[in-house]
Amino acid sequence: MKNAKIPIIAEENYLKSSWCGETLDGIGRQKYEIVTPDDVKNFAKSSVVPIIGTTNHFLKKSITVCIENNLRPIVVGTETADVDSRISTIKTNRKAAVTSLLKYFKSAGRNSTALLGVNRYSTIDNEKKDAFTEAYSALYKKDAQKNIYYSKTNAEDCVNSLLSDISSYNGVICSNDYFAVLFMSKARKAGIKIPEDVFTAGYGNSFICENTTPAVTSVAPKYREMGTQARKAYYYLSDNPSVSSVSILVDYDIIVRESTLNIKFENDSSIISNNFEPCTHTIFDDGKIRGIIGLDAVFGSSDTSLTMILKGIANDVSYSALAEKLYLSDSAFRYKLNKIFALTHTKSKNELKDLLNDLNLKNN
């Protein structure tokens, strides 16, 4: 199996990016072949197929073809809203990365930050948007929605929209490095100083980040590692057909450069939400549920005599007859009976029978 090439469905435009190139390098340049959704229709049932792309349409189409043909797709680099148990995912921890950037900006005194360049049709961008919304609300106690700038028609219009509001911000997080470079270029022409006026960060750690003035601070997903993990997941799933899927979350780095004054990034692992409420009541505290949980424990016990005693009581078998049938002494029988009472939170035979009758459990 490991001598055969890994079939990969890859989005054509995404193949041109350095991010996809790094991911494929992690898989191994001699270890894969690019296939189309039509190609996989002829694959053997339960075959594993990695998918690399970014747009919702491409991912949906590719996943649907795999599922309809009883294949097991591995979505590499993003996640999908599909909940089919056969879909594996390998992605960077985008939520943590965007949260880290916001914490970094706030620690540097940047208390009003915009998210620029979100493509509504990109699964990856929507992940970043959701992470930004949650983290922003928790950090600043403000609604983040008005601070998100969507790329509706073209990138330049999106940047211009933010520039018209730029007096409201002293920080800009871009959905990718290309937006960051475009924003800084147009901001400079508008007389805005970066980073003095506006901290700017991108996402992807593209080669161009080091070649602009100022150089761009960026999140660096471990694309090569995602590719490596995709290869390992492919072989693991291929060798274990009974495993439906796996989910792997890959770490990231934040590469600090001039666009944020080269201020050192220190990963803050503290939980930012203060909205946790004390738990005063759980399912395990509920009287009726506790009885059901106890019965479940009896039925699942390795001591089958407990279930036999329970069913004997449900069928009005006397204690002495049950003890004799199970070859138990009086003390051993009482010990097991009391264990059932304790597990089910009942105190007598009648209470236990009422519980069994209420739940309409089988008596044999």
C-alpha positions in Angstrom: 0.0 0.0 0.0 2.8 2.5 0.9 4.3 2.1 -2.5 1.1 3.3 -4.2 0.7 7.0 -4.8 -1.8 8.8 -2.7 -4.7 10.1 -4.8 -5.4 13.8 -3.9 -8.3 15.9 -5.1 -6.9 19.5 -5.2 -8.6 22.8 -6.0 -7.0 24.1 -9.2 -6.5 27.7 -8.1 -5.3 26.7 -4.7 -2.6 24.5 -6.2 -0.9 27.8 -7.4 -0.4 29.0 -3.8 2.7 28.6 -1.7 0.5 27.3 1.1 -0.7 24.3 -1.0 2.9 23.7 -2.2 4.2 23.4 1.3 1.3 21.0 2.2 2.1 18.8 -0.8 5.8 18.9 0.1 4.8 17.5 3.5 3.0 14.7 1.8 6.1 14.0 -0.3 6.4 15.0 -4.0 6.9 11.4 -5.2 4.1 10.0 -3.0 0.9 11.5 -4.5 -0.9 12.1 -7.7 -3.6 14.7 -8.4 -7.0 13.2 -9.3 -10.4 14.7 -10.1 -13.7 14.0 -8.4 -14.8 11.9 -11.4 -11.7 9.7 -11.0 -12.6 8.6 -7.5 -16.0 7.3 -8.6 -14.2 4.1 -9.7 -12.2 3.7 -6.4 -12.8 0.6 -4.2 -15.4 1.0 -1.4 -13.9 2.6 1.7 -10.8 4.0 -0.1 -9.2 7.0 1.5 -9.0 10.3 -0.5 -7.3 13.5 0.7 -8.9 16.7 -0.4 -7.0 20.0 -0.5 -8.9 23.3 -1.2 -10.5 26.3 0.3 -13.8 27.3 -1.3 -17.1 26.0 0.0 -18.3 24.9 -3.5 -15.2 22.8 -4.3 -15.1 21.2 -0.9 -18.8 20.4 -0.9 -18.6 18.9 -4.4 -15.5 16.8 -3.6 -16.8 15.5 -0.3 -20.2 14.7 -1.8 -18.6 12.6 -4.5 -16.6 10.7 -1.9 -19.5 10.0 0.4 -21.8 9.0 -2.4 -19.2 6.4 -3.5 -18.6 5.1 0.1 -15.1 6.6 0.3 -13.4 8.2 3.3 -12.3 11.7 2.5 -9.5 13.6 4.5 -10.1 17.3 4.3 -6.6 18.9 4.6 -6.1 22.4 5.8 -9.7 23.3 6.8 -12.9 21.8 8.2 -16.3 21.4 6.8 -19.8 21.8 8.1 -20.6 18.3 7.0 -21.1 16.0 10.0 -20.7 12.7 8.2 -18.6 10.4 10.4 -16.5 9.3 7.5 -14.9 12.8 7.0 -11.4 13.2 8.5 -9.9 16.7 9.1 -6.4 17.9 9.3 -6.0 21.6 9.9 -4.2 24.3 11.8 -5.7 25.7 15.0 -7.1 28.8 13.4 -9.3 29.7 16.3 -6.3 29.8 18.6 -4.2 31.7 16.1 -6.7 34.5 15.6 -7.2 34.7 19.3 -3.5 34.9 19.9 -3.2 37.8 17.4 -6.0 39.7 19.2 -4.3 39.1 22.6 -1.0 40.2 21.1 -2.5 43.4 19.7 -4.3 44.2 23.0 -1.1 43.6 25.0 0.6 46.2 22.8 -2.1 48.8 23.5 -4.1 48.2 20.3 -7.6 48.3 21.6 -9.6 48.7 18.4 -8.9 46.1 15.7 -10.5 45.3 12.4 -10.6 42.0 10.5 -10.0 42.6 6.8 -10.6 40.6 3.7 -13.1 37.9 4.7 -14.4 35.9 1.7 -17.9 34.6 2.7 -17.4 31.7 0.3 -14.2 30.5 1.9 -14.5 27.9 4.6 -11.1 29.0 5.9 -12.0 32.6 6.1 -15.3 31.8 7.9 -13.3 30.0 10.5 -11.1 33.0 11.1 -14.2 35.3 11.2 -15.9 33.1 13.8 -12.7 33.0 15.9 -12.3 36.8 15.6 -16.0 37.4 16.6 -15.7 35.2 19.7 -12.3 36.4 20.9 -13.1 40.1 20.2 -16.3 40.0 22.2 -14.6 38.3 25.1 -11.5 40.6 25.1 -13.2 43.9 24.5 -16.8 43.3 25.6 -18.0 44.7 22.3 -19.8 43.4 19.3 -17.2 42.4 16.7 -19.5 42.3 13.6 -19.1 45.9 12.6 -15.3 45.5 12.6 -15.3 42.7 10.0 -14.7 43.9 6.4 -15.8 41.4 3.7 -14.3 41.0 0.3 -17.6 41.2 -1.7 -16.5 42.3 -5.1 -12.7 42.8 -5.2 -9.8 43.2 -2.8 -9.3 46.9 -3.5 -12.9 47.9 -2.7 -12.6 45.9 0.5 -9.5 47.8 1.5 -10.9 51.1 0.6 -14.0 50.4 2.7 -11.7 49.9 5.7 -9.6 52.9 4.9 -12.7 55.1 5.0 -13.2 54.0 8.6 -9.5 53.8 9.6 -9.7 56.5 12.2 -11.6 54.1 14.3 -8.8 51.5 14.4 -5.3 51.1 15.6 -5.0 47.5 14.5 -5.8 45.4 11.4 -5.7 41.7 11.2 -5.9 40.5 7.6 -7.5 37.2 6.4 -4.3 36.5 4.5 -0.9 38.0 3.7 -1.9 39.3 0.3 -4.6 41.5 1.9 -2.1 42.7 4.4 0.4 43.8 1.7 -2.4 45.5 -0.3 -3.7 47.3 2.8 -0.3 48.6 3.8 0.4 49.8 0.3 -2.8 51.8 0.1 -2.5 53.0 3.7 0.9 54.4 3.0 -0.5 56.4 0.0 -3.2 57.7 2.3 -0.6 59.0 4.8 -1.2 56.3 7.4 1.9 55.1 9.1 2.4 51.4 9.8 3.0 50.3 12.4 2.9 53.6 14.3 -0.7 54.4 13.5 -2.0 50.9 12.7 -0.5 47.6 13.7 -1.0 45.1 10.8 -0.8 41.4 10.7 -1.4 38.8 8.0 -2.1 35.1 7.8 0.0 32.4 6.0 3.6 33.7 6.4 4.0 33.9 2.7 7.4 34.7 1.2 6.3 38.3 0.4 6.0 39.0 4.1 9.7 39.5 4.5 10.1 41.5 1.3 7.8 44.5 2.1 8.5 47.7 3.9 7.6 47.3 6.7 7.9 43.5 6.8 4.6 41.8 7.7 3.9 40.1 11.0 2.0 36.9 10.1 0.5 33.7 11.5 2.6 30.8 10.2 0.5 27.6 9.9 2.6 24.5 9.8 1.6 23.6 6.2 4.3 21.0 5.8 3.3 19.3 9.0 -0.3 19.2 7.8 0.9 17.4 4.7 2.9 15.0 6.8 -0.1 14.3 9.0 -2.2 13.8 5.9 0.1 11.2 4.6 0.2 9.4 8.0 -3.6 9.6 8.3 -4.0 8.2 4.7 -1.9 5.2 5.5 -3.5 4.7 9.0 -7.1 4.8 7.6 -6.1 2.6 4.6 -4.7 0.0 7.0 -7.8 0.2 9.3 -11.0 0.1 7.3 -13.1 -0.1 10.4 -12.0 3.4 11.5 -14.4 6.0 10.0 -12.3 9.1 10.4 -9.6 10.9 12.4 -9.3 14.6 13.4 -5.9 16.2 13.7 -5.2 19.8 14.9 -1.7 21.2 13.9 0.0 24.0 15.8 1.1 27.4 14.4 3.7 30.1 15.0 3.3 33.9 15.0 6.2 35.4 13.2 6.7 39.0 14.5 8.1 41.6 12.1 8.2 45.4 11.6 4.4 45.8 10.9 3.9 45.4 14.6 7.0 47.2 15.8 8.9 43.9 16.2 7.3 43.6 19.7 8.0 40.1 21.0 5.0 37.8 20.9 4.5 35.8 24.0 1.8 33.1 23.8 -0.8 33.8 26.5 -2.6 30.6 27.3 -5.1 32.2 29.7 -8.8 31.7 29.0 -10.2 35.0 27.9 -13.9 34.4 28.6 -15.3 35.5 31.9 -18.8 34.4 31.1 -18.5 31.0 32.8 -21.3 30.5 35.3 -21.1 28.1 38.2 -22.8 24.8 37.6 -25.6 24.4 40.2 -27.4 21.5 38.6 -26.4 18.7 36.2 -28.1 15.6 34.8 -26.4 13.6 37.5 -28.2 15.6 40.2 -31.7 14.9 38.8 -33.7 12.4 40.8 -35.3 10.5 37.9 -32.1 10.6 35.8 -30.0 9.3 38.7 -32.2 6.2 38.9 -31.8 5.6 35.2 -28.1 6.0 35.4 -28.0 3.5 38.2 -30.0 1.0 36.3 -27.6 1.5 33.4 -24.7 0.7 35.7 -26.4 -2.5 36.9 -27.1 -3.7 33.3 -23.5 -2.8 32.3 -21.9 -4.4 35.3 -19.6 -7.4 34.9 -21.4 -8.9 37.8 -24.3 -10.5 35.9 -25.9 -11.6 39.2 -26.9 -7.9 39.8 -29.0 -7.9 36.6 -30.5 -11.3 37.5 -31.6 -9.9 41.0 -33.0 -6.8 39.3 -35.1 -8.9 36.9 -36.1 -11.3 39.6 -37.5 -8.4 41.7 -39.4 -7.1 38.6 -41.0 -10.5 38.3 -41.9 -10.7 42.1 -39.4 -13.5 42.8 -38.8 -13.7 46.5 -35.4 -12.9 48.0 -34.9 -16.4 49.3 -35.7 -17.9 45.9 -33.3 -15.5 44.1 -30.5 -16.2 46.6 -31.0 -20.0 46.1 -31.0 -19.7 42.3 -27.8 -17.7 42.4 -26.1 -19.9 45.0 -25.7 -16.9 47.3 -25.6 -16.9 51.1 -28.0 -14.5 52.8 -25.2 -12.0 53.5 -23.8 -12.2 50.0 -27.3 -11.7 48.5 -28.0 -8.7 50.9 -24.7 -7.1 49.9 -25.6 -7.3 46.2 -29.1 -6.1 46.9 -27.9 -3.1 48.8 -25.5 -2.3 46.0 -28.4 -2.1 43.6 -30.3 0.1 46.0 -27.3 2.4 46.2 -26.7 2.6 42.5 -30.4 3.3 41.7 -30.9 5.7 44.7 -33.8 3.5 45.9 -34.4 2.4 49.5 -36.7 -0.5 49.2 -38.0 -3.3 47.0 -41.2 -1.3 46.3 -39.3 1.8 45.3 -37.1 -0.2 42.9 -40.2 -1.9 41.4 -41.8 1.5 40.9 -38.7 2.7 39.1 -38.7 -0.3 36.8 -42.4 0.0 36.1 -42.2 3.7 35.4 -39.5 3.1 32.8 -41.3 0.1 31.3 -38.2 -2.1 31.3 -38.2 -5.6 30.1 -38.7 -8.2 32.9 -36.9 -11.0 31.2 
